[in-house]
Amino acid sequence: ATIICSITDSLPDKRKRGFLRYLKSKCAPLEAYYDDDVAEEEENKIQLLTEQMMESVRGIEEDMLDCKEKLGEEIKALSSAVNMATLERQKQINQLSNSVELIRRILENNSKPNKL
């Protein structure tokens, strides 16, 4: 605004009027019809829709958190079951390994000639 005022102050009257007409016709903001009543009704509808959407989003967020908690609990339970099964299988492998070692020793002893 300061720059425009300084420009118009330095112009002769005829050019000043031309410059002001140019500003008004080319640089002025768009004039649009605006009705407060319509805008208020539309605003109320938009507000209501926004509140309904936010309520739905909150419900979805709560459902997702519940699912996340349930899945976390299920994952812990499954992990525990897998760990227990792994330990049980390891015990069985160790028992089989011990049995194989015992059988190997017995066979070695039986294959040696008896010294009397």
C-alpha positions in Angstrom: 0.0 0.0 0.0 2.9 2.4 0.8 4.5 1.8 -2.6 1.2 2.4 -4.4 0.6 5.6 -2.5 4.1 6.8 -3.3 3.6 6.0 -7.0 0.2 7.8 -7.2 1.6 10.8 -5.4 4.4 11.2 -7.9 2.0 10.9 -11.0 0.3 13.8 -12.8 -3.5 13.8 -12.3 -4.4 12.3 -15.7 -1.9 9.4 -15.3 -3.0 9.0 -11.6 -6.6 8.5 -12.7 -5.5 6.0 -15.3 -3.4 4.1 -12.8 -6.2 4.0 -10.3 -8.6 2.7 -13.0 -6.1 0.0 -13.9 -5.8 -1.0 -10.2 -9.6 -1.1 -9.8 -10.2 -3.1 -13.0 -7.2 -5.5 -13.1 -5.9 -5.7 -9.5 -9.1 -5.6 -7.4 -10.2 -8.8 -5.7 -13.1 -10.8 -7.3 -16.5 -9.6 -6.2 -18.7 -12.6 -5.4 -22.3 -12.8 -4.1 -22.4 -13.9 -0.5 -25.5 -14.7 1.5 -25.0 -15.1 5.3 -28.1 -17.2 5.7 -27.2 -19.8 3.1 -23.6 -20.0 4.4 -24.8 -20.5 8.0 -27.1 -23.4 7.0 -24.4 -25.0 4.9 -21.9 -24.4 7.7 -24.3 -26.2 10.2 -24.6 -29.1 7.8 -20.9 -29.3 7.4 -20.3 -29.1 11.1 -22.8 -31.9 11.7 -21.2 -34.1 9.1 -17.8 -33.3 10.5 -18.8 -34.3 14.0 -20.4 -37.5 12.7 -17.2 -38.4 10.7 -15.0 -37.6 13.7 -17.3 -39.9 15.9 -16.9 -42.7 13.3 -13.1 -42.2 13.2 -12.9 -42.4 17.0 -14.9 -45.6 17.0 -12.7 -47.1 14.3 -9.6 -46.0 16.3 -11.0 -47.7 19.4 -11.8 -50.9 17.5 -8.3 -50.9 16.0 -6.7 -50.5 19.5 -8.8 -53.4 20.8 -7.7 -55.6 17.9 -4.1 -54.6 18.4 -4.3 -55.5 22.1 -6.0 -58.9 21.3 -3.5 -59.7 18.6 -0.6 -58.8 21.0 -2.0 -61.2 23.6 -2.5 -63.9 21.0 1.0 -63.4 19.6 2.4 -63.7 23.2 0.4 -66.9 23.8 1.5 -68.4 20.5 5.1 -67.4 21.1 5.0 -69.1 24.5 3.5 -72.2 23.0 6.1 -72.4 20.3 8.9 -71.9 22.9 7.4 -74.7 25.0 7.1 -77.0 22.0 10.7 -76.2 21.0 12.0 -77.1 24.5 9.9 -80.4 24.5 11.3 -81.3 21.1 14.8 -80.5 22.3 14.3 -82.8 25.3 13.1 -85.6 23.0 16.1 -85.1 20.7 18.5 -85.2 23.7 16.8 -88.4 24.9 17.1 -90.0 21.5 20.7 -88.9 21.2 21.4 -90.5 24.6 19.6 -93.7 23.5 21.6 -93.9 20.3 24.8 -93.4 22.2 23.9 -96.2 24.6 23.0 -98.5 21.8 26.3 -97.6 20.0 28.3 -98.5 23.1 26.4 -101.8 23.6 27.1 -102.7 20.0 30.7 -101.9 20.3 31.0 -104.0 23.4 29.3 -106.9 21.8 31.4 -106.7 18.7 34.7 -107.0 20.7 35.9 -110.6 21.3 35.5 -111.7 24.8 38.8 -112.2 26.7 38.6 -115.0 29.1 
